[in-house]
Amino acid sequence: MLKAYGDNTPNIVDNIRNNLNWQGVRDVFYLSIKDLLLEKKTPAEVAAGIDQSCNTALSIGRGKEK
């Protein structure tokens, strides 16, 4: 469904505020939340992981922008 959503982006309102690599951010965020809910990681570990992984995903997006 995400591919269909992405393919339809010319027809939708920008609800992601031009976030660079939003799919990458979403992917790493939800994996981290999954680890939290399954108690594989502590809240502090998840928070640190989200910070690092989302920043990395955004950096990748910035690199593709150029």
C-alpha positions in Angstrom: 0.0 0.0 0.0 2.9 2.4 0.6 4.0 2.1 -3.0 0.4 3.0 -4.1 0.4 5.9 -1.7 3.8 7.1 -3.0 2.6 6.8 -6.7 -0.4 8.9 -5.9 1.6 11.8 -4.3 1.0 14.2 -7.2 -2.7 14.0 -6.3 -2.6 14.6 -2.6 -1.9 17.4 -0.2 1.6 17.6 1.2 1.1 16.3 4.7 4.7 15.5 5.3 6.0 19.0 4.9 8.6 18.0 2.3 10.3 15.8 4.8 13.4 14.4 3.0 13.3 10.6 2.9 10.1 10.4 4.8 9.8 6.7 4.0 13.2 6.0 5.5 12.2 7.9 8.7 8.9 6.1 8.9 10.6 2.7 8.5 13.2 3.2 11.2 10.7 4.8 13.6 8.2 2.0 13.4 10.9 -0.7 13.9 12.0 1.1 17.0 8.5 1.4 18.4 8.1 -2.4 17.7 11.2 -3.1 19.8 9.7 -1.0 22.6 6.3 -2.7 22.5 7.9 -6.1 22.4 10.1 -5.1 25.4 13.3 -5.9 23.4 14.6 -2.4 24.3 14.1 0.1 27.1 12.5 3.4 26.4 15.8 5.2 26.7 17.4 2.8 24.1 14.5 3.3 21.8 14.7 7.1 22.1 18.4 7.1 21.4 17.9 4.7 18.4 15.1 6.8 17.0 17.2 9.9 17.3 20.2 8.3 15.6 18.3 6.4 12.9 15.9 9.2 11.9 18.8 11.6 11.7 20.6 9.2 9.4 17.5 8.7 7.2 17.2 12.5 6.9 20.8 12.9 6.0 20.3 10.3 3.2 17.4 12.3 2.0 19.4 15.5 2.0 22.1 13.8 0.0 19.6 12.8 -2.6 18.2 16.3 -2.8 21.4 17.7 -4.3 
